[in-house]
Each structure stands twice: as C-alpha cells, then as structure tokens.
Amino acid sequence: MILYCIILTRINYTRRLWARRSPSVIHIQKRHLKKWHGTAMLLAAALLACAVGLAQAASLQQIKQRGSLRIAVANEIPYGYMDLQGKPQGVGPDVAQHIARQLGIPKIEWISTTFSALIPGLRARRFDMVAAEMAILPQRCGHVLFSQPNSSYGEGLLVAKENPKDIHSFEHFAQSNDKVAIMAGADQLEMMQALGVPQERMVTISSNSDAISTVATGRAAAYAATSATIHQLAGKDDRVEAAAEFTDPVINGEPVRSWGAFTFNMDSKELQRAVDEELARFKQTDAWRQIMARHGFSEADADESFNRTREQLCAAH
C-alpha cells in the first residue's frame, strides 16, 4: 500500500502541472495519467491479494512442513520466560516443548515480548502460539483461541520488607490511599476495578522485571500478581517479600482463581485441537506434575487445573 501511495502522489503532482501547461501538453499528460492510474490500481490489487494471503494463520501441516513452531513468551517467571543464556524456561515452555515433540515438530522459534503484546502479536500472525499461561477470560475469548487449562493459580502481593503498610489483600487499595502496581495487560487490572480501586491508585509497569524496584523505591506500596510470580520475585531481592497471610480477592461472591492456557490465533483451530489432545494425555502423567512442582505450583494448583474447562471459563460472567 505504500507503493500505491507513492504512485498516487505522482498522479497528484502531474495534475498540479496541468494548470501551467498548454492544451496539447495537457492531452499528453492525461494519457500518462490514465496509464499511471491503471498501474496503481493493478499494483494495489496485487498488494491486497498478497496481504490476504499473508493474513491466513499457518495450518498445522504448514507448520510441520516449515519444521518450526513460533511460540511467544512474556518473560514472566514462572510461566514463560527466557533465561540469561537465551533458553526458554517456565511451566508453559516446558509443557509446550513436550507437545511440539509429540506433534512431530522438530524446532521451536522462541519470541520474547511484553505481556500486553501477546494478543496483538497473535492477531498479527507474528507467532503461532503463546506459552505464557495466560488466564482464560471471557473478554479474551472473543479475540484469541485458548487450549484447555494447563495450570491454575491464585493471587499474591509483593510488598516492601517487613510489610510496613500492613497490606494483606487487594481490597486494601479500595480502602486506603496506597498505590498498587500492575503489569500492563494483566488480569489483575480487572480484579482491582471490580473491587472498586480507583484508576489513580494503580501504577502500570511493563513487565515483572520492574516490580521489585517499583515496590522497593516506594513508587507503589505493593505489586499485584499471581502467587507463583510473587514468590519468585520475593526470592530475588532482600528489599521485598511476599505479603504474609494474604487473602485471595472475592469478586461476585467467589474467591478469585485463574486457569492458564496456551493461546492461538482465531484461525488456528487445527493447531488448537492438536495441542488439546496432547495436553490431555500429558496431564495424566507424573512428568507433567513434576513440571508443575518444579516451577512452584502446589499439588492443589495442579488438581485445580482439572476443575474448569475452557468452555466454562469463556462463558463465565
């Protein structure tokens, strides 16, 4: 389309010249203008056809022929991240690698991005799949496809050492003037809004890597995330800790718990079904439970992952 704009610019430039030309020259210019316009239309049609072709998500067969599966992570410990050696780590990547092998895909191309860029990236076909244990939420189900749940997890808060503000719940921020940090695109935003926390008390950060400094420097009194993430962050710096005696938020009469899954473009139903089949088999093994435990998920978390289906979570209100 850029080329089309360039051509149209040339057409407009030619038109401006007519006012300074004689009638005979104008006649010649009109012939050239028609020629240019026809060329522009043909090129635009070709570019549009190309764009339509590129817009189609790769089928499972095409991925197998390509020999690689493009998987995105959001650098969120312990769900999906790249270590200092550039190797994928986390519960999502570990399970995804097993599934890819079972599907006969020899290579994974790992793509690291921010959490808020995961859904836009899928919709733009920059990757085939997300392994970030993204929570299945009704508002997301209209934009991407989810696998059946791979994990389940509760919430937590990262606070300054010795918890000087005495914070033990998300509700605290609806009842005080303290500020809470939330990662851009994370579902803790909807939780805070449902609890009546005003926007001016929420500090948005781009990734988990900013959480420790945000809390330690007092920019926010706490960082809200899942319990596994909070405990991982708390172990990295003596200036912060996980809020003790934390109480899960209660929204619409129900304690909040999330169910994480793999995520796909809306056109990738074949890949979604294939992943679902392999995931269902893998979750019946000790190897899957060992992956959960290795990344800080409790037995209760593992058991809870079986208690909701994608269909139930997408239809929830």
C-alpha positions as CSV (number, residue, x, y, z in Angstrom):
1,M,0.0,0.0,0.0
2,I,3.0,2.3,0.5
3,L,3.8,1.9,-3.2
4,Y,0.3,2.7,-4.1
5,C,0.5,6.0,-2.1
6,I,3.7,6.9,-3.9
7,I,2.0,6.3,-7.2
8,L,-1.0,8.4,-6.2
9,T,1.4,11.2,-5.1
10,R,2.9,11.1,-8.6
11,I,-0.6,11.4,-10.1
12,N,-1.4,14.4,-7.9
13,Y,1.9,16.0,-8.8
14,T,1.0,15.5,-12.5
15,R,-2.4,17.1,-12.0
16,R,-0.8,20.2,-10.5
17,L,1.4,20.6,-13.5
18,W,-1.6,20.8,-15.9
19,A,-2.5,24.3,-14.9
20,R,0.9,25.5,-16.2
21,R,0.7,23.5,-19.5
22,S,-0.8,24.2,-22.9
23,P,-3.8,22.2,-24.0
24,S,-1.7,19.9,-26.2
25,V,0.6,19.1,-23.3
26,I,-2.5,18.5,-21.1
27,H,-3.8,15.9,-23.5
28,I,-0.5,14.1,-23.4
29,Q,-0.4,14.3,-19.6
30,K,-3.9,12.9,-19.4
31,R,-2.9,9.8,-21.4
32,H,0.1,9.3,-19.0
33,L,-2.2,9.9,-16.0
34,K,-4.6,7.1,-17.1
35,K,-1.6,4.9,-17.6
36,W,-0.3,5.7,-14.1
37,H,-3.7,5.2,-12.5
38,G,-4.2,1.9,-14.2
39,T,-0.8,0.7,-13.0
40,A,-1.6,1.9,-9.5
41,M,-4.8,0.0,-9.4
42,L,-3.2,-3.2,-10.6
43,L,-0.4,-2.9,-8.0
44,A,-2.9,-2.1,-5.3
45,A,-4.9,-5.2,-6.2
46,A,-1.7,-7.3,-6.2
47,L,-0.7,-5.9,-2.8
48,L,-4.2,-6.6,-1.4
49,A,-4.1,-10.2,-2.7
50,C,-0.7,-10.6,-1.1
51,A,-2.0,-9.2,2.2
52,V,-5.0,-11.5,2.2
53,G,-2.7,-14.5,1.7
54,L,-0.4,-13.4,4.5
55,A,-3.3,-12.8,6.8
56,Q,-4.1,-16.6,7.0
57,A,-2.6,-18.3,10.0
58,A,-0.3,-21.2,9.2
59,S,-2.1,-24.6,9.4
60,L,-0.6,-27.5,11.4
61,Q,0.5,-29.1,8.2
62,Q,2.2,-26.0,7.1
63,I,4.0,-25.7,10.5
64,K,5.2,-29.3,10.2
65,Q,6.4,-28.6,6.6
66,R,8.2,-25.5,7.8
67,G,9.8,-27.6,10.6
68,S,9.3,-25.0,13.3
69,L,6.6,-23.6,15.7
70,R,6.8,-20.0,16.6
71,I,6.0,-19.6,20.3
72,A,5.9,-16.3,22.3
73,V,6.6,-15.8,26.0
74,A,6.2,-12.7,28.1
75,N,9.3,-13.0,30.3
76,E,7.1,-13.7,33.3
77,I,8.6,-16.1,35.9
78,P,7.5,-18.9,36.4
79,Y,5.0,-19.0,33.5
80,G,7.2,-18.4,30.4
81,Y,10.5,-16.6,30.1
82,M,14.0,-16.7,28.6
83,D,17.0,-17.2,30.9
84,L,20.3,-15.4,30.7
85,Q,21.5,-18.0,28.2
86,G,18.5,-17.3,25.9
87,K,16.9,-20.6,26.7
88,P,13.1,-20.9,27.3
89,Q,12.1,-21.6,30.9
90,G,8.8,-21.9,32.8
91,V,5.8,-24.1,33.0
92,G,4.4,-23.0,29.6
93,P,7.6,-23.6,27.6
94,D,8.3,-26.9,29.4
95,V,4.9,-28.3,28.5
96,A,5.0,-26.8,25.0
97,Q,8.3,-28.4,24.2
98,H,6.8,-31.8,25.1
99,I,3.7,-31.2,22.9
100,A,5.8,-30.0,20.0
101,R,7.8,-33.2,20.1
102,Q,4.6,-35.3,20.2
103,L,3.3,-33.4,17.2
104,G,6.4,-34.1,15.2
105,I,7.6,-30.5,15.1
106,P,11.4,-30.6,15.4
107,K,12.1,-27.0,16.2
108,I,10.6,-24.1,18.2
109,E,11.4,-20.5,17.4
110,W,11.0,-18.6,20.7
111,I,9.9,-15.0,20.7
112,S,10.1,-12.8,23.8
113,T,7.7,-9.9,24.1
114,T,5.7,-8.0,26.7
115,F,2.5,-9.5,28.1
116,S,0.4,-6.7,26.6
117,A,1.8,-7.5,23.2
118,L,0.8,-11.2,23.2
119,I,-2.7,-11.0,21.9
120,P,-1.9,-8.3,19.3
121,G,1.1,-10.4,18.2
122,L,-1.1,-13.4,17.7
123,R,-3.7,-11.5,15.8
124,A,-1.0,-10.0,13.6
125,R,0.4,-13.6,12.9
126,R,3.8,-12.8,14.3
127,F,3.8,-16.1,16.2
128,D,1.7,-19.3,16.1
129,M,1.2,-19.8,19.8
130,V,1.7,-18.3,23.2
131,A,3.1,-20.2,26.1
132,A,2.6,-17.7,28.9
133,E,-0.1,-19.4,31.0
134,M,-2.4,-16.6,30.0
135,A,-5.6,-16.7,32.1
136,I,-8.7,-17.8,30.2
137,L,-11.1,-14.8,30.5
138,P,-14.4,-14.2,28.6
139,Q,-13.2,-10.9,27.3
140,R,-10.1,-12.6,25.8
141,C,-12.0,-15.5,24.3
142,G,-13.5,-13.2,21.6
143,H,-10.1,-12.3,20.3
144,V,-8.0,-15.5,20.6
145,L,-8.4,-19.2,21.0
146,F,-7.3,-21.0,24.2
147,S,-6.3,-24.5,24.8
148,Q,-7.9,-26.4,27.7
149,P,-6.3,-25.3,31.0
150,N,-2.7,-26.2,31.6
151,S,-2.4,-24.7,35.1
152,S,-4.3,-23.0,37.9
153,Y,-3.1,-20.3,40.3
154,G,-4.2,-17.9,43.0
155,E,-3.1,-14.3,43.6
156,G,-0.5,-12.6,45.8
157,L,1.2,-9.2,46.6
158,L,4.8,-8.2,46.6
159,V,5.5,-5.7,49.4
160,A,8.5,-3.9,50.9
161,K,10.5,-5.8,53.6
162,E,8.5,-6.3,56.8
163,N,5.4,-5.1,55.0
164,P,5.4,-1.5,56.5
165,K,1.9,-0.7,55.1
166,D,0.5,-3.9,56.6
167,I,-1.1,-5.0,53.3
168,H,-2.7,-8.5,53.0
169,S,-5.3,-8.2,50.3
170,F,-6.3,-6.5,47.0
171,E,-9.2,-4.9,48.9
172,H,-6.7,-2.8,50.9
173,F,-6.3,-0.5,47.9
174,A,-10.0,0.3,47.7
175,Q,-10.0,1.3,51.4
176,S,-6.7,3.4,51.5
177,N,-4.7,5.9,49.6
178,D,-1.9,3.4,48.9
179,K,-1.0,2.6,45.3
180,V,-0.7,-0.8,43.7
181,A,1.5,-1.7,40.7
182,I,0.0,-3.9,37.9
183,M,1.6,-5.3,34.8
184,A,0.2,-3.9,31.6
185,G,-2.4,-6.3,30.1
186,A,-2.6,-8.5,33.2
187,D,-6.0,-9.6,34.5
188,Q,-5.2,-8.1,38.0
189,L,-6.4,-4.8,36.4
190,E,-10.0,-6.1,36.0
191,M,-9.8,-7.5,39.6
192,M,-8.9,-4.2,41.0
193,Q,-11.6,-2.4,39.0
194,A,-14.2,-4.9,40.2
195,L,-13.1,-4.3,43.8
196,G,-13.6,-0.5,43.3
197,V,-9.9,0.5,43.3
198,P,-9.7,3.9,41.5
199,Q,-7.5,4.3,38.5
200,E,-5.3,6.9,40.2
201,R,-4.2,4.3,42.7
202,M,-3.0,1.9,40.0
203,V,0.6,2.1,38.7
204,T,1.2,0.3,35.4
205,I,4.5,-1.3,34.7
206,S,5.6,-3.0,31.5
207,S,7.0,-6.3,32.9
208,N,7.7,-8.2,36.1
209,S,11.3,-7.2,36.0
210,D,10.2,-3.6,37.0
211,A,8.2,-4.9,40.0
212,I,11.0,-5.1,42.6
213,S,12.3,-1.5,42.0
214,T,8.7,-0.1,41.9
215,V,7.9,-1.5,45.3
216,A,11.4,-1.1,46.9
217,T,11.6,2.6,45.9
218,G,8.0,3.3,47.1
219,R,6.6,4.2,43.8
220,A,3.8,1.7,44.7
221,A,3.1,0.1,48.1
222,A,2.7,-3.3,46.5
223,Y,2.8,-5.3,43.3
224,A,-0.3,-7.4,42.4
225,A,0.3,-10.7,40.5
226,T,-0.2,-14.4,40.8
227,S,1.1,-16.2,43.9
228,A,3.8,-18.1,42.0
229,T,5.1,-14.9,40.4
230,I,5.2,-13.1,43.7
231,H,7.2,-15.8,45.5
232,Q,9.7,-16.0,42.6
233,L,10.2,-12.2,42.8
234,A,10.4,-12.2,46.6
235,G,13.4,-14.6,46.4
236,K,15.4,-12.3,44.2
237,D,15.9,-9.2,46.4
238,D,16.1,-8.7,50.2
239,R,14.2,-5.4,49.9
240,V,10.9,-7.1,49.2
241,E,8.8,-10.0,50.3
242,A,5.6,-11.8,49.6
243,A,2.7,-10.4,51.7
244,A,2.1,-12.9,54.5
245,E,-1.4,-14.1,55.4
246,F,-2.6,-13.0,52.0
247,T,-6.3,-13.3,51.4
248,D,-7.4,-14.0,47.8
249,P,-9.8,-11.4,46.4
250,V,-13.5,-12.2,46.5
251,I,-15.4,-11.0,43.4
252,N,-19.1,-11.7,42.9
253,G,-19.0,-13.9,46.0
254,E,-16.3,-16.2,44.6
255,P,-12.6,-16.3,45.6
256,V,-10.5,-15.4,42.6
257,R,-8.5,-18.2,40.9
258,S,-7.1,-18.2,37.4
259,W,-6.7,-21.0,34.9
260,G,-3.8,-20.6,32.5
261,A,-3.7,-22.0,29.0
262,F,-1.9,-21.9,25.6
263,T,-3.2,-19.3,23.2
264,F,-3.7,-19.2,19.4
265,N,-4.9,-17.0,16.6
266,M,-8.6,-17.4,15.9
267,D,-7.8,-19.1,12.6
268,S,-5.7,-21.8,14.3
269,K,-8.4,-24.3,15.3
270,E,-6.5,-27.2,13.9
271,L,-3.4,-26.4,16.0
272,Q,-5.6,-25.7,19.0
273,R,-7.2,-29.2,18.7
274,A,-3.9,-30.9,18.3
275,V,-2.5,-29.2,21.3
276,D,-5.6,-30.0,23.3
277,E,-5.2,-33.7,22.5
278,E,-1.6,-33.9,23.5
279,L,-2.1,-31.8,26.6
280,A,-4.9,-34.0,27.9
281,R,-2.6,-37.0,27.6
282,F,0.4,-35.3,29.2
283,K,-1.6,-34.1,32.2
284,Q,-2.3,-37.7,33.1
285,T,1.4,-38.3,33.7
286,D,3.8,-37.8,36.6
287,A,6.1,-35.9,34.2
288,W,3.5,-33.1,33.9
289,R,3.1,-32.9,37.7
290,Q,6.8,-32.7,38.1
291,I,7.0,-29.7,35.8
292,M,4.2,-28.0,37.9
293,A,6.1,-28.6,41.1
294,R,9.5,-27.6,39.7
295,H,8.0,-24.2,38.9
296,G,6.4,-23.6,42.2
297,F,2.8,-24.8,41.7
298,S,1.3,-26.8,44.5
299,E,-0.5,-30.1,44.3
300,A,-3.7,-28.1,44.9
301,D,-2.9,-25.9,41.9
302,A,-2.3,-28.9,39.7
303,D,-5.5,-30.5,40.9
304,E,-7.5,-27.3,40.4
305,S,-6.4,-27.2,36.7
306,F,-8.8,-30.1,36.0
307,N,-11.8,-28.3,37.7
308,R,-12.6,-25.9,34.9
309,T,-12.9,-26.2,31.2
310,R,-12.1,-23.7,28.5
311,E,-15.8,-23.6,27.7
312,Q,-16.9,-22.8,31.2
313,L,-14.3,-20.1,31.7
314,C,-15.1,-18.4,28.3
315,A,-18.8,-18.3,29.2
316,A,-18.2,-17.1,32.8
317,H,-19.6,-13.7,33.9
